[in-house]
Amino acid sequence: MSPELARIILAQICLHACMAGTRMAAPLLALREGYSPAAVGVLLALFALTQVFLALPSGRYADRHGLKRPVGFGIIAAVIGAGAAVAFPVFPVLCLAALLTGGATGASVIALQRHVGRAANGPLELRKVFGWLSIGPALSNFIGPFSAGLLIDHFGPTPGSLPGYRAAFLVMALLPLLSWWLLRRVQELPPIIAAPGSPVPKAWDLMSSPDFRRLMLVNWLLSSCWDVHTLVVPVLGFERGIPASMIGTILGAFAIAAAAVRLMLPLIANRIREWALLCSAMLITALLFGLYPLMPNAWAMGICSVLLGLALGLVQPMVMSLLHQLTPDTRHGEALGLRMMAINTSSVVMPVLFGTAGAVIGIAGVFWFAGAAVASGARAAWRLRESLPLVSHSG
């Protein structure tokens, strides 16, 4: 790993940890102040909502201005959002903090991913760099909530007191400033100038490519599987009388497995192909979703969770690598924005659909339906192999 890539990964961790820590602390403070679970659900949805609407404009902006200007605006927004919660720890301001930190993280990540993809030379290096970059969110999802939780419990006169929450939001507001310090020495890549007189492209023109459509379908199906697992496992565990701590362990095992397998990706990148790994991940996920409801106890569910984490952990780096190979260099940011918009829309809508479906067909039925859907999409991943030999990447 180059020193510049290390700085980019650390900057991503700091910025993403700000959002992750705020996403953990804000709902807890809202519950402490007596707000209902429904209000807390709205608060959590706001972290993803801004990313739905800002993803595409952010991608276009990154295509025009590169790395530092989009990330700089994102850092300002994140500092203002978390800082506002320090000064005014009330529910409306927490909603503002959710909008600002969520939107800032999404917009900045698009610019970071675009920069890393452009700097890579060829498919092999794309797989390696996106393998390293994908480790960042896994680490930040631990660092942000863990540090915020420590401050909430141990800063102030009593555990969970208001000074503890203010301290947590203050640390979250400082983390993006560290991101800026890390990125100061990163060299901006030369801009890509469109040919004179060429028509202004429209974002949805990208969807006219059959391969791009297949990649978006595969990405959406596999990202939905994360939502299914996160939502349905607690319900399945509750129905079977499994303790909350064990349910948390099952979900934690999934996250650890997904992060661990990403650590291996740079070492095995030259032995794998993106389309083959995505196709395999879809078939393995379908099989595990078929078995999950049949598991007799928490230990068996935990084994399924680990295997599912291993299968899904490599999906994002492979999708990112293919996306950079299948789209023009001048439109990488736009393509990344479309991808993020689709994922965050799914994260807002799918839990509602899964919850409704669970009430109608049962939790086991949700697993089996999702498994059948992802298995049917494996053909789209398989067909991606047909065009990759024709694709060149200029880096």
Secondary structure as UniProt FT lines:
FT   HELIX           3..32
FT   TURN            33..34
FT   HELIX           37..65
FT   TURN            66..67
FT   HELIX           68..87
FT   HELIX           91..119
FT   HELIX           122..133
FT   HELIX           135..154
FT   TURN            159..160
FT   HELIX           162..183
FT   TURN            184..185
FT   TURN            196..197
FT   HELIX           203..208
FT   HELIX           210..239
FT   TURN            240..241
FT   HELIX           244..268
FT   HELIX           269..271
FT   HELIX           274..291
FT   HELIX           292..294
FT   HELIX           298..313
FT   HELIX           315..326
FT   HELIX           329..331
FT   HELIX           332..361
FT   HELIX           363..376
FT   HELIX           378..383
FT   HELIX           384..386
FT   HELIX           388..390
//
